[in-house]
């Protein structure tokens, strides 16, 4: 076992590119297939949100023949990839640039950032 946090997600390769396309507040869950074609997932999943994005949904999509799903033209608007997110997780890939700009010493380990949606809601009520 490798050092640190271990999860099944670390041990598998998943090549699924999800997106939501359509007019504002009318986006459809979609996937980009292996040929770069955007396909409508709404017959499989209602939306891409914290409740519906899970291992069961991933397995259901994996078992589906994506070529049978409706193709979505590439000129559609691409919206947020997840509706109603509960948190934002980021990896500070550019942190060394920021440290250099501010004359700080960059951290020796990778920097992870977590923002819970309640932080943004609190800021909006101030």
N, C-alpha and C positions, 0 to 999 in steps of 0.2 A: 504494500500500500504506500502511496506517496505521502509525503509530509503535508500536514495542514488539512483543510476541509476536503472531504471526499464525498462525491455524490455520483449517482448514475449519469448525470448530465456531463460530468467531466470525462466519462469513459466512452461516450458515443459521439458519432459525427452525424449531425442532422443538417441536411441541406434543404431547408425550407425558407423561402423568402416571402414573408407575409407583408401585406399592405392593405390599406383601405382606400378605395377609390370612389369618386362621385362628388356630387355637389355637397356643400357644407351641411353637416347634420343629416345627410342622406347617403353617407358612404357605405359601400358594400365590402365585406371581408373578401380579400383576394389573395392570390398566390402567384408568384412568377414561376412558371414551369421550367424544365431543363432546357427548353428551346428559347427562353426569354419571353414567352407569351404570358400576358397577364390573364388569369382565369378567375372567374367568379366562384367563391366558396360558399355563397349564401345558401346553397342547397344542402350543405354539410354542417355549417356553423352559422348561428344567427349574427354574431359580431365577434370581433377580436377584442376581448376585455379581460380583466383579471379573473373573472369567474370562468370564462369559456376556454382560456388558454391553459391547457393542462395536458397531462400525459395521455388521457383517454382521447382527447381531441386530436393530438398529434398522431396517435395510432390510427384513428379513423381516417384522417387525411392520407396517411401513408398507404392505407389499403385501397384508397380511391384511385380510379383511373382519371388522372387530371385532364387528359386529352378529351374526355367526354364533357367536361365543364365548359360553360359558355365563355368564349373569348371576350375580353374587354379591350376596346381600342386604347392605344397608348396616349391618345390626346385627352383622356379623362383626368380630372384633378386628382392628385394624390393627397390624401388627408393624413391625419395623425395615424400612426400604425396601430395604436391601441386606444380604444375609447375608454374614458373614465379611469385613467391610471391611478393606482393607489400609491405608487412610489416611483422615483426615478433612481436608477443605479447607473453610475458612470465610472469609467476608468480614466484616470488622469494621464493620458498619453502625452499631453503637451505640458505637463507640470514642470518639467525641467526647463522649458522655455520661460515659464512664468517665474520660476525661482531665479533664473539668470537675470531677468528684467528687474527683479526687486532686490538683487544682490543677496539672495538667500541660498543656503545650501540645499540642493535637491535631496529628497528622501532616498534612502538606500533600497527601499522596497516599493513595489507598485502601489500607487495611490488609488483607493476606491472611494467613491462619493455616493452617499445615500441621502435622498431628500424625500421625506414623506409628504403626501399631498396636504396633510393638515398644516404643514408649515406655510404653504402657499395660501391656504384659506385664512390662517391667522393673519398673514401679512395683508390680505385683501380687506380685512375688517378693521385694520388700524386706521 
